[in-house]
Amino acid sequence: MSGTGDAHPAHGRPAGGQETDGPAAHGPAAHGQAAHGRPAQGHDDHEAHGVPGGETSPPTGGVPGLTRFRQLPLRSRLSLLIAVAVAFAVALSAAACWLITRDRLTEQLDTTLSTVDVPGDYVQALGARCAGTPLNVRFQPTPYTIQLVTPSGYVCTSPNKQPIPAQRADEAVADGRLASAVHTTKDENGTPMRVSTVPYRGPLTDIQGNRLAVSVAAPMDQVTDPLNQLALVLLVVAGVGVLGAATAGLWVARAALKPVDRLTAAVEHVARTQDLAIRIPTDGEDEIARLSRSFNAMTAALAASRDLQQQLIADAGHELRTPLTSLRTNIDLLERSERSGRPIPAADKEALLASVKAQMGELAALIGDLQVLSRPPETGTAGGTAAVRVVALHDIVGTALERARLRGPSLTLTADLDPWYVRAEPPALERAVVNLLDNAVKFSPSGGTVEVRLTGGALTVRDHGPGIPPEELPHVFERFWRSPSARSLPGSGLGLSIVARTAEQAGGGVRLRNAPGGGTEALLTMPGAPTPPPDIPGRDDSGGEGTPPGQPPER
């Protein structure tokens, strides 16, 4: 009797291992639709989930804990994150490659098994041999295990091959309930086998007259051996790739964090030496360059603020020295007079006390001006007495004019005031307007005229005094600056500085110029409107929010 007639030699040797369960797989297209078997009597190996023993995916790495990770240096964290990301990507790629290769090899083996042609005389001889009436036929060696399966699960295996327990899918094919079945199981020696079962169309039946099925099986080492080699290659390649990615990540992190290192060194230098003159070179428009420019701007602003603070302290000390020296001299005279018993004449003593009182008033005014310049602008917090709100500038100018008339009774102050509402701190705005008017009163000759006009948000104060030399105009708003010709007049040199600061905080401006025909003209501009906002129904005389008749006051 002839052999199987197939042209497919066996590949590899059967490999041992534990059996895994699996559904009956699809048969070849020549036998119709594939079918799935019920849970089998043996151990079935699902072809979609079978994984060769010892196969593992490349490790993806990790860190012991989030706390320890956060304690690592930034470049180490970046390198670790890059390595983990690359390892994850490599692991996914390797797993996908391994799974695709397994499916293709299994599909190729299924195709090979489905093309094996088992002749009818071979089946007849095999059936006779298993029935105890062997024919005088010599079975040819074959790389495949061929066996007959009855609907009851009895198998008749070709000589020199290990029997393979029939699965329910094989029984269903023999019973005619399935067209074909392909699955993975193990023979009696535990060798994984791929089995393809199709119905037998010949006249041979079992002793009950039931039809038979023919199973053709081959060892799974044709699939598992290449997969094991592929897994080893993928593991080596993945390990090298992850190591290279970690090295590249460390290099990239070092290169990317060099500007951060420079910035860190600069910050530590400033903290250690208080040197605000340091600057960081900036290149490009990336986030690090923007951070470096912001740091440079911050240190420049801090240096300027510190210089201004030191200058303010020096100027304040210089300005305080004169009234303090005068006070000390006058008090020493009074003390010496009391100690020596020689009284000072009444007229001289009265003049001395008046001088002390004036110097104390000058000190109080100077300290008040310093407090105004040193305090930050109010933001309108609850309970604040100088909150920013809408005020009537014309009312504030009118109040300041009354005070100016008391200080210059010999002067004529004219006013032309149009309504104008601005957002500002009422006390600060009133002090600025009073300073402008006091400056005009101070430098106006006796019997002179001071002209005040408010129109379109521009407050003009014009005096007819000596004016200001052109070379001194750029300095009039500097703190403690006083014209050499005005050193003998009372004042701290802070009045116009307060005016400029108040105008700037309100979004306006101020400037001084020599008026045509002599004298000085001060121009204070404030953004606003000739009418109050709709939500401000009225105003009181002080520029605060008014209350319409018949309504309770707002809180």
Phi, psi and omega per residue, in radians:
M1 nan 2.540 -3.089
S2 -1.356 2.937 3.072
G3 -1.455 -2.759 -3.056
T4 -1.296 -0.449 3.132
G5 1.400 0.126 -3.139
D6 -1.460 2.772 -3.118
A7 -1.975 0.434 -3.054
H8 -1.995 1.850 3.127
P9 -1.261 2.791 3.134
A10 -1.312 2.616 3.136
H11 -2.094 2.101 3.072
G12 1.347 3.067 3.118
R13 -1.856 2.691 3.109
P14 -1.067 2.369 -3.128
A15 -1.847 2.428 3.091
G16 -1.372 2.970 3.102
G17 2.691 2.955 -3.132
Q18 -1.306 2.556 -3.103
E19 -1.429 2.471 3.086
T20 -2.120 2.582 -3.079
D21 -1.415 2.712 3.088
G22 -2.938 2.722 3.141
P23 -1.334 2.766 3.035
A24 -1.111 2.288 -3.042
A25 -1.580 3.096 -3.090
H26 -1.315 2.482 3.082
G27 -1.519 3.106 3.133
P28 -1.179 2.824 -3.059
A29 -1.161 -0.457 -3.120
A30 -1.166 -0.306 -3.094
H31 -1.846 0.208 3.088
G32 1.583 -2.852 -3.062
Q33 -1.169 2.403 3.095
A34 -1.197 2.675 -3.120
A35 -2.300 2.730 3.125
H36 -1.873 2.356 -3.135
G37 -1.471 2.800 3.018
R38 -1.313 2.992 3.070
P39 -0.924 2.236 -2.957
A40 -1.587 2.966 -3.141
Q41 -1.293 -0.505 3.100
G42 -1.708 -2.712 3.108
H43 -1.788 1.977 -3.071
D44 -1.643 2.481 -3.122
D45 -1.919 1.981 -3.140
H46 -1.137 2.186 -3.118
E47 -1.239 -0.401 3.140
A48 -1.443 -0.240 -3.065
H49 -2.228 0.008 -3.094
G50 -1.218 2.240 3.114
V51 -2.153 2.237 -3.110
P52 -1.049 2.557 3.140
G53 -1.068 2.456 3.118
G54 1.492 -0.035 -3.110
E55 -1.432 2.225 3.084
T56 -2.367 2.610 3.076
S57 -1.381 2.700 3.112
P58 -1.050 2.444 3.140
P59 -1.140 2.531 3.139
T60 -1.732 -0.064 3.081
G61 1.328 3.122 3.136
G62 2.966 -3.126 3.117
V63 -2.169 2.685 -3.083
P64 -1.039 -0.657 -3.083
G65 -2.899 2.813 -3.114
L66 -1.140 -0.628 -3.134
T67 -1.118 -0.802 3.122
R68 -1.122 -0.642 3.114
F69 -1.087 -0.730 -3.129
R70 -1.205 -0.366 3.129
Q71 -1.435 -0.183 3.126
L72 -1.255 2.677 3.023
P73 -1.047 2.733 -3.070
L74 -1.059 -0.748 -3.123
R75 -1.153 -0.591 3.083
S76 -1.184 -0.686 3.110
R77 -1.127 -0.741 3.114
L78 -1.094 -0.782 3.129
S79 -1.079 -0.750 -3.135
L80 -1.138 -0.729 3.123
L81 -1.115 -0.704 3.111
I82 -1.121 -0.770 3.140
A83 -1.095 -0.743 3.135
V84 -1.125 -0.741 3.133
A85 -1.095 -0.773 3.128
V86 -1.151 -0.718 3.128
A87 -1.086 -0.712 3.114
F88 -1.106 -0.784 3.129
A89 -1.126 -0.738 3.129
V90 -1.138 -0.713 3.130
A91 -1.094 -0.748 3.094
L92 -1.091 -0.760 3.139
S93 -1.124 -0.742 -3.139
A94 -1.133 -0.745 3.126
A95 -1.103 -0.743 3.114
A96 -1.102 -0.733 3.125
C97 -1.103 -0.763 -3.127
W98 -1.120 -0.762 -3.122
L99 -1.157 -0.743 3.130
I100 -1.116 -0.749 3.129
T101 -1.106 -0.734 3.111
R102 -1.047 -0.777 -3.141
D103 -1.119 -0.717 -3.124
R104 -1.174 -0.738 3.123
L105 -1.140 -0.728 3.110
T106 -1.116 -0.709 3.110
E107 -1.122 -0.689 3.111
Q108 -1.122 -0.728 3.105
L109 -1.136 -0.681 3.097
D110 -1.081 -0.721 3.127
T111 -1.113 -0.710 3.120
T112 -1.094 -0.790 -3.134
L113 -1.122 -0.639 -3.105
S114 -1.250 -0.329 -3.131
T115 -1.641 -0.052 3.116
V116 -1.244 2.202 -3.123
D117 -1.756 2.006 3.110
V118 -1.705 1.942 -3.097
P119 -1.130 2.703 -3.121
G120 -1.125 -0.642 -3.133
D121 -1.188 -0.503 3.074
Y122 -1.169 -0.728 3.122
V123 -1.132 -0.734 3.124
Q124 -1.068 -0.773 -3.124
A125 -1.149 -0.696 -3.139
L126 -1.175 -0.688 3.107
G127 -1.155 -0.698 3.115
A128 -1.138 -0.689 3.132
R129 -1.089 -0.770 -3.118
C130 -1.263 -0.429 3.135
A131 -1.440 -0.064 3.106
G132 1.571 0.126 3.097
T133 -2.156 1.168 -3.051
P134 -1.129 2.491 3.070
L135 -1.484 2.803 3.117
N136 -1.416 1.220 -3.080
V137 -2.254 2.415 3.087
R138 -1.744 2.102 3.140
F139 -1.363 2.209 3.117
Q140 -1.330 2.479 3.104
P141 -1.066 2.491 3.125
T142 -2.506 2.542 3.129
P143 -1.301 -0.103 -3.069
Y144 -1.862 2.667 3.014
T145 -1.663 2.078 -3.122
I146 -1.998 2.281 3.127
Q147 -2.553 2.673 3.094
L148 -1.689 2.464 -3.080
V149 -2.167 2.273 3.075
T150 -1.700 2.821 3.121
P151 -1.041 -0.386 3.140
S152 -1.499 -0.079 3.102
G153 1.744 0.018 3.090
Y154 -1.284 2.414 -3.134
V155 -2.115 2.516 3.046
C156 -2.101 1.940 -2.955
T157 -1.759 2.548 3.110
S158 -1.090 2.696 -3.076
P159 -1.049 2.656 3.083
N160 1.082 0.343 3.097
K161 -2.176 2.616 3.127
Q162 -1.405 2.337 3.116
P163 -1.088 2.581 3.112
I164 -2.005 2.050 -3.128
P165 -0.982 2.366 3.135
A166 -1.249 2.442 3.074
Q167 -1.724 2.891 -3.132
R168 -1.059 -0.588 3.090
A169 -1.091 -0.690 3.109
D170 -1.122 -0.752 3.109
E171 -1.078 -0.665 3.132
A172 -1.157 -0.625 3.086
V173 -1.167 -0.754 3.122
A174 -1.119 -0.579 -3.110
D175 -1.426 -0.132 3.137
G176 1.515 0.083 3.133
R177 -1.435 -0.338 3.070
L178 -2.216 2.561 -3.142
A179 -1.359 -0.559 -3.140
S180 -2.940 2.937 3.128
A181 -2.672 2.447 3.057
V182 -2.320 2.239 -3.112
H183 -2.750 2.976 3.112
T184 -1.983 2.305 3.111
T185 -2.592 -2.907 -3.130
K186 -2.238 2.565 3.057
D187 -1.413 -3.063 -3.055
E188 -1.187 -0.307 3.061
N189 -1.557 -0.014 3.140
G190 1.495 0.204 3.120
T191 -1.430 2.200 3.102
P192 -1.094 2.315 -3.096
M193 -2.299 2.503 3.017
R194 -1.737 2.191 -2.990
V195 -2.103 2.302 3.035
S196 -2.077 2.119 -3.059
T197 -2.078 2.298 3.105
V198 -2.336 2.752 3.114
P199 -1.187 2.598 3.051
Y200 -1.629 2.187 -3.053
R201 -1.646 0.002 -3.091
G202 -1.454 -3.051 -3.059
P203 -1.403 -0.161 -3.041
L204 -1.251 2.370 3.094
T205 -2.368 3.006 3.062
D206 -1.429 -3.066 -3.049
I207 -1.192 -0.360 3.073
Q208 -1.556 -0.005 3.137
G209 1.491 0.186 3.118
N210 -1.406 2.638 3.130
R211 -1.262 2.891 -3.074
L212 -2.068 2.918 2.994
A213 -2.180 2.615 3.138
V214 -1.929 2.195 3.103
S215 -1.913 2.345 3.038
V216 -2.046 2.190 -3.047
A217 -2.282 2.643 3.085
A218 -2.442 2.647 3.141
P219 -1.099 2.546 3.131
M220 -1.367 -0.039 3.126
D221 -1.143 -0.331 3.023
Q222 -1.102 -0.391 3.098
V223 -1.761 -0.784 -3.014
T224 -1.243 -0.638 -3.127
D225 -1.093 -0.884 3.068
P226 -1.067 -0.605 3.122
L227 -1.154 -0.676 3.101
N228 -1.118 -0.735 3.097
Q229 -1.122 -0.727 3.128
L230 -1.121 -0.703 3.134
A231 -1.087 -0.703 3.117
L232 -1.119 -0.770 3.119
V233 -1.088 -0.796 3.140
L234 -1.094 -0.655 3.129
L235 -1.129 -0.756 3.127
V236 -1.137 -0.823 -3.133
V237 -1.094 -0.723 3.134
A238 -1.121 -0.734 3.115
G239 -1.079 -0.789 3.106
V240 -1.103 -0.704 3.138
G241 -1.129 -0.737 3.136
V242 -1.158 -0.737 3.108
L243 -1.082 -0.761 3.092
G244 -1.121 -0.673 3.122
A245 -1.139 -0.701 3.105
A246 -1.109 -0.729 3.112
T247 -1.130 -0.796 3.108
A248 -1.113 -0.676 3.119
G249 -1.098 -0.700 3.102
L250 -1.127 -0.707 3.120
W251 -1.147 -0.775 3.130
V252 -1.102 -0.722 -3.140
A253 -1.106 -0.740 3.115
R254 -1.101 -0.772 -3.138
A255 -1.156 -0.703 -3.092
A256 -1.266 -0.493 -3.062
L257 -1.659 0.074 3.075
K258 -1.026 -0.781 3.062
P259 -1.070 -0.622 3.108
V260 -1.156 -0.660 3.082
D261 -1.089 -0.733 3.099
R262 -1.100 -0.729 3.128
L263 -1.134 -0.723 3.117
T264 -1.096 -0.760 3.119
A265 -1.091 -0.683 3.125
A266 -1.144 -0.753 3.131
V267 -1.113 -0.757 3.115
E268 -1.122 -0.641 3.099
H269 -1.122 -0.755 3.118
V270 -1.119 -0.748 -3.138
A271 -1.136 -0.572 -3.087
R272 -1.445 -0.651 -3.011
T273 -1.961 -0.162 -3.054
Q274 1.049 0.444 3.130
D275 -1.555 1.867 -3.109
L276 -1.626 0.097 -3.140
A277 -1.517 -0.099 -3.105
I278 -1.229 2.495 3.106
R279 -2.343 2.575 -3.131
I280 -1.811 2.248 3.073
P281 -1.107 2.424 -3.126
T282 -2.149 2.336 3.090
D283 -2.348 2.383 3.070
G284 1.499 -2.998 -3.094
E285 -2.226 0.360 -3.134
D286 -1.392 -3.102 -3.071
E287 -1.118 -0.643 -3.130
I288 -1.175 -0.705 3.114
A289 -1.126 -0.714 3.102
R290 -1.137 -0.670 3.092
L291 -1.133 -0.698 3.119
S292 -1.132 -0.740 3.111
R293 -1.127 -0.678 3.103
S294 -1.123 -0.683 3.099
F295 -1.135 -0.746 3.107
N296 -1.069 -0.739 3.116
A297 -1.129 -0.676 3.139
M298 -1.135 -0.818 3.134
T299 -1.129 -0.640 3.092
A300 -1.125 -0.736 3.116
A301 -1.143 -0.704 3.107
L302 -1.135 -0.711 3.116
A303 -1.114 -0.753 3.124
A304 -1.130 -0.698 3.126
S305 -1.128 -0.711 3.121
R306 -1.171 -0.682 3.094
D307 -1.097 -0.754 3.113
L308 -1.117 -0.671 3.124
Q309 -1.125 -0.788 3.107
Q310 -1.113 -0.694 3.115
Q311 -1.146 -0.690 3.119
L312 -1.111 -0.744 3.126
I313 -1.112 -0.761 3.135
A314 -1.119 -0.774 3.141
D315 -1.154 -0.706 3.125
A316 -1.116 -0.722 3.090
G317 -1.083 -0.689 3.120
H318 -1.148 -0.752 -3.117
E319 -1.236 -0.565 3.132
L320 -1.308 -0.383 -3.081
R321 -1.103 -0.720 -3.064
T322 -1.142 -0.942 3.129
P323 -1.149 -0.551 3.114
L324 -1.198 -0.700 3.099
T325 -1.110 -0.744 3.117
S326 -1.123 -0.743 3.104
L327 -1.073 -0.773 -3.136
R328 -1.091 -0.702 3.141
T329 -1.116 -0.814 -3.130
N330 -1.133 -0.716 3.129
I331 -1.173 -0.636 3.073
D332 -1.085 -0.680 3.104
L333 -1.100 -0.784 3.122
L334 -1.109 -0.710 -3.124
E335 -1.178 -0.726 3.136
R336 -1.130 -0.628 3.124
S337 -1.128 -0.744 3.140
E338 -1.202 -0.643 -3.076
R339 -1.300 -0.615 -3.105
S340 -1.473 -0.264 -3.108
G341 1.391 0.133 3.095
R342 -1.782 1.774 -3.094
P343 -1.178 2.578 3.077
I344 -1.394 2.459 3.091
P345 -0.941 2.573 -3.042
A346 -0.996 -0.755 -3.119
A347 -1.115 -0.744 -3.141
D348 -1.179 -0.669 -3.135
K349 -1.148 -0.686 3.112
E350 -1.121 -0.712 3.106
A351 -1.169 -0.643 -3.140
L352 -1.148 -0.748 3.123
L353 -1.168 -0.650 3.088
A354 -1.107 -0.684 3.112
S355 -1.141 -0.709 3.104
V356 -1.088 -0.757 3.136
K357 -1.096 -0.726 3.133
A358 -1.139 -0.709 3.130
Q359 -1.169 -0.623 3.070
M360 -1.150 -0.685 3.065
G361 -1.106 -0.681 3.105
E362 -1.133 -0.698 3.090
L363 -1.109 -0.756 3.134
A364 -1.082 -0.742 3.123
A365 -1.125 -0.705 3.138
L366 -1.126 -0.766 3.121
I367 -1.129 -0.690 3.088
G368 -1.089 -0.719 3.107
D369 -1.131 -0.687 3.114
L370 -1.111 -0.699 3.113
Q371 -1.113 -0.689 3.115
V372 -1.102 -0.735 -3.107
L373 -1.289 -0.491 -3.046
S374 -1.523 -0.422 -3.065
R375 -1.377 2.570 3.102
P376 -1.268 2.791 3.109
P377 -1.141 2.485 3.135
E378 -1.256 2.562 -3.125
T379 -1.963 0.167 3.082
G380 1.375 0.576 3.118
T381 -1.202 2.758 -3.098
A382 -1.072 2.330 3.136
G383 1.487 -0.120 3.130
G384 -1.221 2.456 -3.116
T385 -1.544 -0.173 -3.099
A386 -2.238 0.739 -3.115
A387 -1.209 2.590 3.089
V388 -1.252 2.262 3.100
R389 -2.713 3.015 3.128
V390 -1.314 2.198 -3.127
V391 -2.270 2.739 3.097
A392 -1.562 1.888 -3.110
L393 -1.122 -0.617 -3.121
H394 -1.142 -0.589 3.087
D395 -1.199 -0.721 3.124
I396 -1.118 -0.723 3.102
V397 -1.113 -0.692 3.113
G398 -1.092 -0.727 3.099
T399 -1.128 -0.732 3.128
A400 -1.140 -0.580 3.107
L401 -1.110 -0.687 3.117
E402 -1.073 -0.734 3.117
R403 -1.166 -0.695 3.137
A404 -1.137 -0.607 3.114
R405 -1.154 -0.576 3.093
L406 -1.217 -0.596 -3.128
R407 -1.412 -0.400 3.093
G408 -2.231 1.235 -3.050
P409 -1.114 -0.386 -3.121
S410 -1.517 -0.058 -3.081
L411 -1.725 2.771 3.064
T412 -1.897 2.071 3.133
L413 -1.906 2.050 3.110
T414 -1.814 2.576 -3.086
A415 -2.398 2.386 3.025
D416 -2.335 1.692 -2.960
L417 -2.041 2.113 2.994
D418 -1.676 2.609 3.122
P419 -1.052 2.414 3.105
W420 -2.738 2.205 -3.095
Y421 -1.961 2.335 -3.097
V422 -2.325 2.855 3.016
R423 -1.782 2.033 -3.095
A424 -2.875 3.046 3.023
E425 -1.456 2.045 -3.070
P426 -0.955 -0.832 -3.138
P427 -1.109 -0.723 -3.136
A428 -1.149 -0.706 3.138
L429 -1.164 -0.705 3.109
E430 -1.122 -0.707 3.124
R431 -1.115 -0.680 3.126
A432 -1.114 -0.775 3.130
V433 -1.138 -0.715 3.111
V434 -1.083 -0.697 3.125
N435 -1.097 -0.711 3.103
L436 -1.092 -0.787 -3.135
L437 -1.188 -0.706 3.094
D438 -1.073 -0.670 3.111
N439 -1.100 -0.715 3.117
A440 -1.200 -0.697 3.129
V441 -1.135 -0.687 -3.074
K442 -1.107 -0.664 -3.039
F443 -1.768 0.097 3.100
S444 -1.501 2.433 3.087
P445 -1.225 2.757 3.135
S446 -1.036 2.306 -3.109
G447 1.448 0.060 -3.109
G448 -1.367 -3.075 -3.080
T449 -2.205 2.416 3.021
V450 -2.042 2.137 -3.088
E451 -1.811 2.175 -3.115
V452 -2.092 2.253 -3.132
R453 -2.467 2.372 3.100
L454 -2.208 1.997 3.123
T455 -2.618 2.303 3.097
G456 1.068 0.531 3.132
G457 1.417 0.113 3.126
A458 -1.963 2.036 3.102
L459 -1.718 2.085 -3.125
T460 -1.963 2.237 3.089
V461 -2.118 1.992 -3.059
R462 -2.045 2.174 3.018
D463 -1.962 3.019 -3.122
H464 -2.102 0.669 3.140
G465 -1.474 -2.771 -3.072
P466 -1.292 -0.262 -3.102
G467 1.442 -3.088 -3.096
I468 -2.134 2.288 3.083
P469 -1.011 2.472 -3.084
P470 -0.986 -0.614 -3.105
E471 -1.256 -0.238 3.138
E472 -1.692 -0.221 -3.099
L473 -1.036 -0.665 -3.140
P474 -1.147 -0.243 -3.042
H475 -1.838 -0.022 -2.957
V476 -1.160 -0.412 -3.106
F477 -1.736 0.127 3.086
E478 -1.371 2.598 -3.126
R479 -1.167 2.337 3.073
F480 1.151 0.149 3.114
W481 -1.409 2.346 3.102
R482 -2.406 2.469 3.118
S483 -1.139 2.436 3.119
P484 -0.951 -0.562 -3.130
S485 -1.333 -0.190 -3.096
A486 -1.962 0.213 -3.114
R487 -1.134 -0.478 -3.112
S488 -1.412 -0.216 -3.123
L489 -1.497 2.669 3.120
P490 -1.177 2.649 3.127
G491 2.498 2.761 -3.099
S492 -1.805 -0.202 -3.058
G493 1.410 0.220 -3.129
L494 -1.932 -0.140 -3.033
G495 -1.036 -0.896 -3.112
L496 -1.241 -0.485 3.045
S497 -1.101 -0.694 3.102
I498 -1.145 -0.696 3.106
V499 -1.055 -0.826 -3.110
A500 -1.118 -0.699 -3.133
R501 -1.156 -0.750 3.138
T502 -1.116 -0.760 3.133
A503 -1.107 -0.699 -3.132
E504 -1.160 -0.720 3.134
Q505 -1.135 -0.527 3.132
A506 -1.524 0.011 3.137
G507 1.503 0.231 -3.134
G508 -1.899 -2.673 -3.132
G509 -2.825 2.940 -3.138
V510 -2.561 2.535 3.071
R511 -2.647 2.708 3.111
L512 -2.082 2.545 3.069
R513 -2.655 2.795 3.073
N514 -1.378 2.220 -3.089
A515 -1.397 2.590 3.049
P516 -1.046 2.339 -3.131
G517 1.536 0.045 3.096
G518 1.850 2.745 -3.140
G519 1.619 -3.103 -3.087
T520 -2.153 2.482 3.088
E521 -2.112 2.125 3.085
A522 -1.809 2.328 -3.114
L523 -2.133 2.004 3.091
L524 -1.915 2.076 -3.139
T525 -1.920 2.357 -3.121
M526 -2.352 2.254 3.085
P527 -1.212 2.494 -3.137
G528 3.061 -2.650 -3.107
A529 -2.639 2.674 3.135
P530 -1.267 -0.191 3.115
T531 -2.221 2.635 3.132
P532 -1.229 2.768 3.088
P533 -1.069 2.769 -3.113
P534 -1.036 -0.533 -3.107
D535 -1.460 0.026 3.087
I536 -1.934 1.656 -3.009
P537 -1.223 -0.413 -3.097
G538 -2.903 3.065 -3.111
R539 -2.399 2.563 2.976
D540 -1.613 -3.129 -3.050
D541 -1.209 -0.390 -3.110
S542 -1.512 0.034 -3.134
G543 1.573 0.005 3.112
G544 -1.419 3.114 -3.133
E545 -1.265 2.259 -3.135
G546 -1.587 3.078 -3.130
T547 -2.271 2.175 3.121
P548 -1.098 2.676 3.124
P549 -1.025 2.459 3.077
G550 1.431 0.054 3.120
Q551 -2.040 2.554 3.115
P552 -1.222 2.682 3.126
P553 -1.143 2.577 3.114
E554 -1.315 2.614 3.105
R555 -1.956 nan nan
